[in-house]
Amino acid sequence: MGGVVNNLVGDRIFAIRDVSTKEVYVIDGLIDAILKDPLKADVKSESESRLAPSWRVDRIPLKRDGSGSAVYGMILFKNMLEASENMRLLGWDNNEHANGTCALEHR
């Protein structure tokens, strides 16, 4: 990844659901730059109206102290096609939060 990360919650994230295994994978600009592939998320909870995956990203380049790790959580509101994402940078006071709309795509 070139440079240093300033915003740890990106403008766009893709949540990919494998309908046969129920596994969830996520990828955004940060994950793509570090890992080059979608990252498997843990499904913390799921109901008819919500899906709540969480994941951890390591080796994030920081302005100070080399690199760090962040823990992410998301709530996808299935019926409203909206999402809320939170990020906590481990070992720091940095927390970020974002809300947005979703687009559903079947393949």
N, C-alpha and C positions, 0 to 999 in steps of 0.2 A: 504494500500500500504506500503510495507516495504521499509524503507530507504527514501532517498531524491532524487528528480528528478534532473538530470544533463542536459538532452537533452529533450526539450519539443516537438520536431518534431521527431517522431519515424522513424525507418527504413521501416516500412510497415504499411499501413493504408487500411482498407477495407471500401469502399463506397458502400452501399447497396441501390438499387433503387427499390421501390415498383412500379411495372409497372401499377397497377390498380389505385393507389392514387397519383402517381408521387412524393411521399415523399422520402426523402433521409435520410439514417441513416449512421453514421460513427462509426468505432471502431478501436482503435489501442491499443498498450500495456498500455498507460497511462489511457485511458478511461476504458479499461478492469480492470485495477488494482483499480481504484477509484469507478466506477459505476457497473462493472460486466456485463453490457449490452450495446448494441449499443445506441448511443445518436442521437436524431433527429436533423438534420441540417436544417437551413433555406436556401432555394434556392434563392439566390440573383438575379441570372439571368440565362437564358437558351436560347440557340439558336441551330440551326442545328449542329453546330460544337463544341459548348462549353456548359459546365454545371459548375456553380459556387456556390457550397454550402458553408455555414459558420456556425460555432458553437462556443460555449463557454464551457470551462471546469473549474469547481470550485473545491475547496478543494485540490489543488495541493500542496503536501508537499515541502517546500522550505528550503534551508540551513539557511536562516534568516527569521525572522518574521512569523514563523509558517507555514501558507499556503497562497496560492494565486490563482488567476484566470487568465486564458489566453483565448484570442479570436483567432480563427483560420479561415482562408479562403483558399479555394482551387479553382483552375481552372482546370477542366478536359477537355482536348482537345480530343474530341470523335474520330475524324478521324485518329489522329496520335497515339492514345492510350498513351498519355503522361499527366503528371499532374505537377502542380506547387502549393506548399503549403507555406503559410505564417503564422507565429504565433507572437502575441504581448502579452507579459506578463503585465497585467494591473498594473499600479503604478510603473513600473520599466522601465529601458531603454532597456530591453532585447527584441530583435526581432530575429527570426530565419526564415530561408527560405530553402526550399529543392525542388529539381526537380527530377522527375523519370519517369519510364515507367509504364504502366498499363497492367493488364491482364483482359480480359473480360470473365465473366463466367455467363451463363444463368442457372437458376434452375427452 
